[in-house]
């Protein structure tokens, strides 16, 4: 689920811990200036595409999120 300019929230469950234990981390999304924002159609899909591409390359979760944010920001500017 995407929330536009709101932070990306990641919940990680660590194997071996109880089922209700997870680590929650928020990653801020850099805001585009009004004159940079052209169209938000496809922003969520491009975030997921960038995230999964980095994930497939075994990048750390932080880099996967950064890649998704960069790609979706680029899409919003065109």
MMTF fields as JSON, N, C-alpha, C and O atoms, coordinates in Angstrom:
{
  "mmtfVersion": "1.0.0",
  "mmtfProducer": "UNKNOWN",
  "numBonds": 311,
  "numAtoms": 312,
  "numGroups": 78,
  "numChains": 1,
  "numModels": 1,
  "chainsPerModel": [1],
  "groupsPerChain": [78],
  "chainIdList": ["A"],
  "bondAtomList": [4, 2, 8, 6, 12, 10, 16, 14, 20, 18, 24, 22, 28, 26, 32, 30, 36, 34, 40, 38, 44, 42, 48, 46, 52, 50, 56, 54, 60, 58, 64, 62, 68, 66, 72, 70, 76, 74, 80, 78, 84, 82, 88, 86, 92, 90, 96, 94, 100, 98, 104, 102, 108, 106, 112, 110, 116, 114, 120, 118, 124, 122, 128, 126, 132, 130, 136, 134, 140, 138, 144, 142, 148, 146, 152, 150, 156, 154, 160, 158, 164, 162, 168, 166, 172, 170, 176, 174, 180, 178, 184, 182, 188, 186, 192, 190, 196, 194, 200, 198, 204, 202, 208, 206, 212, 210, 216, 214, 220, 218, 224, 222, 228, 226, 232, 230, 236, 234, 240, 238, 244, 242, 248, 246, 252, 250, 256, 254, 260, 258, 264, 262, 268, 266, 272, 270, 276, 274, 280, 278, 284, 282, 288, 286, 292, 290, 296, 294, 300, 298, 304, 302, 308, 306],
  "bondOrderList": [1, 1, 1, 1, 1, 1, 1, 1, 1, 1, 1, 1, 1, 1, 1, 1, 1, 1, 1, 1, 1, 1, 1, 1, 1, 1, 1, 1, 1, 1, 1, 1, 1, 1, 1, 1, 1, 1, 1, 1, 1, 1, 1, 1, 1, 1, 1, 1, 1, 1, 1, 1, 1, 1, 1, 1, 1, 1, 1, 1, 1, 1, 1, 1, 1, 1, 1, 1, 1, 1, 1, 1, 1, 1, 1, 1, 1],
  "groupList": [{"groupName": "UNK", "atomNameList": ["N", "CA", "C", "O"], "elementList": ["N", "C", "C", "O"], "formalChargeList": [0, 0, 0, 0], "bondAtomList": [1, 0, 2, 1, 3, 2], "bondOrderList": [1, 1, 2], "singleLetterCode": "X", "chemCompType": "L-PEPTIDE LINKING"}],
  "groupTypeList": [0, 0, 0, 0, 0, 0, 0, 0, 0, 0, 0, 0, 0, 0, 0, 0, 0, 0, 0, 0, 0, 0, 0, 0, 0, 0, 0, 0, 0, 0, 0, 0, 0, 0, 0, 0, 0, 0, 0, 0, 0, 0, 0, 0, 0, 0, 0, 0, 0, 0, 0, 0, 0, 0, 0, 0, 0, 0, 0, 0, 0, 0, 0, 0, 0, 0, 0, 0, 0, 0, 0, 0, 0, 0, 0, 0, 0, 0],
  "groupIdList": [1, 2, 3, 4, 5, 6, 7, 8, 9, 10, 11, 12, 13, 14, 15, 16, 17, 18, 19, 20, 21, 22, 23, 24, 25, 26, 27, 28, 29, 30, 31, 32, 33, 34, 35, 36, 37, 38, 39, 40, 41, 42, 43, 44, 45, 46, 47, 48, 49, 50, 51, 52, 53, 54, 55, 56, 57, 58, 59, 60, 61, 62, 63, 64, 65, 66, 67, 68, 69, 70, 71, 72, 73, 74, 75, 76, 77, 78],
  "secStructList": [7, 7, 7, 6, 6, 1, 7, 3, 3, 3, 3, 3, 7, 7, 6, 6, 1, 7, 6, 6, 7, 7, 3, 3, 3, 3, 3, 7, 7, 7, 7, 7, 7, 6, 6, 6, 7, 7, 7, 7, 6, 6, 2, 2, 2, 2, 2, 2, 2, 2, 2, 2, 2, 2, 2, 2, 6, 6, 7, 7, 2, 2, 2, 2, 2, 2, 2, 2, 2, 2, 2, 2, 2, 2, 2, 2, 6, 7],
  "xCoordList": [0.845, 0.0, 0.892, 1.87, 0.573, 1.357, 0.516, -0.711, 1.198, 0.53, 1.034, 1.06, 1.431, 1.897, 3.139, 4.126, 3.106, 4.311, 4.552, 5.53, 3.676, 3.852, 5.004, 5.387, 5.564, 6.717, 6.408, 5.264, 7.438, 7.348, 7.506, 8.444, 6.597, 6.634, 6.963, 6.313, 7.987, 8.416, 8.251, 8.733, 7.574, 7.446, 8.217, 7.925, 9.203, 10.02, 9.83, 9.926, 9.564, 9.484, 10.79, 11.249, 11.378, 12.629, 12.304, 11.7, 12.697, 12.441, 13.021, 14.109, 12.273, 12.729, 12.113, 12.165, 11.527, 10.856, 9.361, 8.874, 8.649, 7.213, 6.528, 7.023, 5.381, 4.664, 4.238, 4.089, 4.04, 3.572, 4.709, 4.465, 5.948, 7.098, 7.594, 7.963, 7.598, 8.168, 8.766, 8.381, 9.71, 10.385, 9.736, 9.621, 9.312, 8.689, 9.691, 10.249, 9.912, 10.826, 10.122, 9.431, 10.302, 9.752, 10.886, 11.94, 10.662, 11.614, 10.923, 9.884, 11.489, 10.857, 10.969, 11.894, 10.006, 9.956, 10.237, 9.476, 11.313, 11.594, 10.423, 9.904, 10.024, 8.88, 9.321, 10.347, 8.537, 8.764, 8.141, 7.111, 8.775, 8.176, 6.988, 6.913, 6.082, 4.859, 5.139, 4.429, 6.167, 6.476, 7.161, 7.275, 7.615, 8.239, 7.209, 7.439, 6.093, 5.071, 4.198, 3.456, 4.301, 3.544, 2.34, 1.216, 2.56, 1.484, 1.847, 2.952, 0.936, 1.214, 0.762, 0.963, 0.153, -0.26, 0.949, 1.938, 0.878, 1.956, 3.017, 3.972, 2.868, 3.892, 4.004, 5.11, 2.879, 2.906, 3.482, 4.283, 3.071, 3.593, 5.092, 5.821, 5.554, 6.995, 7.777, 8.905, 7.189, 7.844, 8.042, 9.135, 6.986, 7.059, 8.067, 8.833, 8.076, 9.024, 10.467, 11.308, 10.757, 12.11, 12.501, 13.622, 11.577, 11.828, 12.151, 13.151, 11.29, 11.485, 12.736, 13.384, 13.081, 14.312, 15.528, 16.408, 15.582, 16.702, 16.659, 17.695, 15.46, 15.297, 15.785, 16.437, 15.464, 15.898, 17.428, 17.992, 18.081, 19.545, 20.161, 21.351, 19.321, 19.757, 20.322, 21.226, 19.795, 20.21, 19.558, 18.514, 20.151, 19.527, 18.171, 17.948, 17.282, 15.926, 15.937, 15.106, 16.864, 16.961, 17.238, 16.671, 18.111, 18.425, 17.246, 17.012, 16.511, 15.315, 14.297, 13.695, 14.11, 13.168, 13.653, 12.869, 14.927, 15.494, 15.333, 15.001, 15.565, 15.414, 13.962, 13.696, 13.024, 11.605, 11.201, 10.458, 11.687, 11.363, 11.933, 11.245, 13.172, 13.794, 13.037, 12.8, 12.658, 11.953, 10.566, 10.167, 9.834, 8.5, 8.562, 7.694, 9.577, 9.75, 10.011, 9.476, 10.84, 11.127, 9.862, 9.638, 9.044, 7.796, 6.855, 6.206, 6.78, 5.895, 6.317, 5.52, 7.552, 8.053, 7.896, 8.378, 7.217, 7.038, 5.595, 5.258],
  "yCoordList": [-1.168, 0.0, 1.233, 1.291, 2.189, 3.424, 4.569, 4.552, 5.572, 6.706, 8.036, 9.015, 8.098, 9.361, 9.865, 9.137, 11.098, 11.69, 11.29, 11.727, 10.471, 10.056, 9.06, 8.454, 8.882, 7.978, 6.537, 6.086, 5.834, 4.407, 3.71, 3.995, 2.806, 2.082, 0.625, -0.027, 0.125, -1.261, -1.981, -1.509, -3.117, -3.971, -5.257, -5.97, -5.542, -6.742, -7.682, -7.286, -8.915, -9.962, -10.741, -11.168, -10.922, -11.664, -13.116, -13.377, -14.057, -15.471, -15.847, -15.407, -16.668, -17.103, -16.315, -16.745, -15.154, -14.359, -14.654, -15.269, -14.22, -14.486, -13.86, -12.89, -14.425, -13.974, -12.514, -11.876, -11.97, -10.594, -9.594, -8.426, -10.04, -9.156, -8.769, -9.629, -7.484, -7.022, -5.639, -4.896, -5.32, -4.027, -3.122, -3.499, -1.936, -0.967, 0.153, 0.74, 0.441, 1.518, 2.406, 1.912, 3.714, 4.668, 5.295, 5.618, 5.461, 6.101, 7.295, 7.145, 8.468, 9.673, 9.704, 9.149, 10.365, 10.522, 11.99, 12.86, 12.281, 13.682, 14.272, 13.647, 15.464, 16.112, 16.824, 17.503, 16.655, 17.395, 18.775, 18.942, 19.755, 21.09, 21.071, 20.24, 21.984, 22.014, 22.084, 21.464, 22.832, 22.956, 21.705, 21.57, 20.794, 19.551, 18.431, 17.498, 18.53, 17.49, 17.655, 18.629, 16.689, 16.75, 15.817, 16.246, 14.55, 13.555, 12.421, 11.882, 12.054, 10.987, 9.61, 8.619, 9.534, 8.227, 7.315, 7.691, 6.139, 5.164, 5.28, 4.504, 6.246, 6.43, 5.207, 4.77, 4.662, 3.483, 2.267, 1.529, 2.065, 0.929, 1.059, 0.07, 2.273, 2.454, 2.282, 1.789, 2.685, 2.43, 0.925, 0.472, 0.166, -1.29, -1.893, -2.778, -1.426, -1.94, -1.682, -2.577, -0.462, -0.14, -0.93, -1.43, -1.043, -1.815, -3.272, -3.823, -3.883, -5.307, -5.559, -6.594, -4.638, -4.797, -4.833, -5.676, -3.926, -3.912, -5.133, -5.713, -5.516, -6.703, -7.958, -8.812, -8.061, -9.199, -9.285, -10.371, -8.135, -8.089, -8.239, -7.998, -8.644, -8.871, -7.629, -7.73, -6.459, -5.214, -5.133, -5.746, -4.392, -4.194, -3.499, -2.754, -3.747, -3.2, -1.68, -1.118, -1.013, 0.447, 0.894, 1.88, 0.162, 0.502, 0.188, 0.905, -0.868, -1.192, -0.061, 0.324, 0.464, 1.562, 2.826, 3.51, 3.137, 4.315, 4.223, 5.213, 3.047, 2.846, 3.06, 3.708, 2.521, 2.711, 4.172, 4.645, 4.89, 6.314, 7.108, 7.962, 6.84, 7.57, 7.35, 8.291, 6.101, 5.797, 6.439, 7.018, 6.341, 6.934, 8.46, 9.082, 9.058, 10.521, 10.93, 11.93, 10.147, 10.434, 10.331, 11.157, 9.324, 9.144, 10.33, 10.788, 10.826, 11.96, 13.246, 14.177, 13.308, 14.526, 14.519, 15.425, 13.489, 13.395, 13.198, 13.098],
  "zCoordList": [0.0, 0.0, 0.0, 0.745, -0.804, -0.83, -0.29, -0.38, 0.276, 0.912, 0.39, 1.135, -0.856, -1.422, -0.713, -0.602, -0.233, 0.362, 1.821, 2.427, 2.383, 3.785, 3.89, 2.889, 5.095, 5.256, 4.848, 4.922, 4.421, 4.143, 5.493, 6.237, 5.802, 7.071, 6.788, 5.971, 7.48, 7.309, 8.64, 9.67, 8.618, 9.794, 9.512, 8.552, 10.357, 10.171, 11.352, 12.513, 11.024, 12.04, 12.019, 10.96, 13.173, 13.266, 13.618, 14.659, 12.765, 13.065, 14.429, 14.802, 15.16, 16.47, 17.61, 18.762, 17.299, 18.321, 18.269, 17.32, 19.276, 19.318, 18.113, 17.539, 17.734, 16.538, 16.601, 15.559, 17.797, 17.887, 18.066, 18.371, 17.88, 18.0, 16.612, 15.812, 16.34, 15.086, 15.291, 16.194, 14.43, 14.469, 13.432, 12.265, 13.845, 12.948, 12.675, 13.602, 11.393, 10.999, 9.976, 9.085, 10.111, 9.151, 8.351, 8.899, 7.062, 6.158, 5.526, 4.883, 5.703, 5.159, 3.633, 3.04, 3.035, 1.58, 1.273, 1.696, 0.545, 0.189, -0.601, -1.526, -0.227, -0.879, -2.158, -2.188, -3.19, -4.432, -4.29, -3.638, -4.906, -4.937, -5.893, -6.799, -5.678, -6.475, -7.974, -8.765, -8.368, -9.8, -10.362, -11.581, -9.508, -9.964, -10.162, -10.931, -9.475, -9.51, -10.75, -10.879, -11.658, -12.913, -12.867, -13.13, -12.535, -12.551, -11.598, -11.673, -10.706, -9.73, -10.206, -9.503, -11.395, -11.904, -12.054, -12.684, -11.489, -11.593, -10.518, -10.508, -9.604, -8.567, -7.659, -7.341, -7.246, -6.379, -7.081, -6.509, -8.318, -9.091, -9.31, -9.233, -9.581, -9.808, -8.516, -8.539, -7.378, -6.09, -5.9, -5.561, -6.119, -5.947, -6.916, -6.536, -8.163, -9.151, -8.745, -8.829, -8.306, -7.857, -6.625, -6.53, -5.678, -4.463, -4.805, -4.345, -5.616, -5.936, -6.772, -6.614, -7.648, -8.438, -7.521, -7.691, -6.554, -5.604, -4.689, -4.364, -4.282, -3.419, -4.131, -3.53, -5.419, -6.227, -6.31, -6.449, -6.223, -6.249, -4.852, -4.654, -3.886, -2.493, -1.819, -0.99, -2.169, -1.523, -0.141, 0.08, 0.782, 2.1, 1.951, 0.997, 2.891, 2.809, 2.672, 1.959, 3.343, 3.251, 1.818, 1.346, 1.134, -0.255, -1.176, -2.149, -0.879, -1.661, -1.571, -2.573, -0.369, -0.172, -0.871, -1.528, -0.735, -1.394, -2.905, -3.557, -3.461, -4.902, -5.318, -6.331, -4.543, -4.842, -4.79, -5.65, -3.786, -3.651, -4.817, -5.378, -5.188, -6.298, -7.6, -8.357, -7.856, -9.102, -9.122, -10.132, -8.02, -8.001, -8.087, -8.699, -7.482, -7.593, -9.034, -9.513, -9.721, -11.131, -11.986, -12.871, -11.722, -12.479, -12.261, -13.201, -11.028, -10.722, -11.415, -11.533, -11.871, -12.504, -14.024, -14.704, -14.561, -16.019, -16.376, -17.556]
}
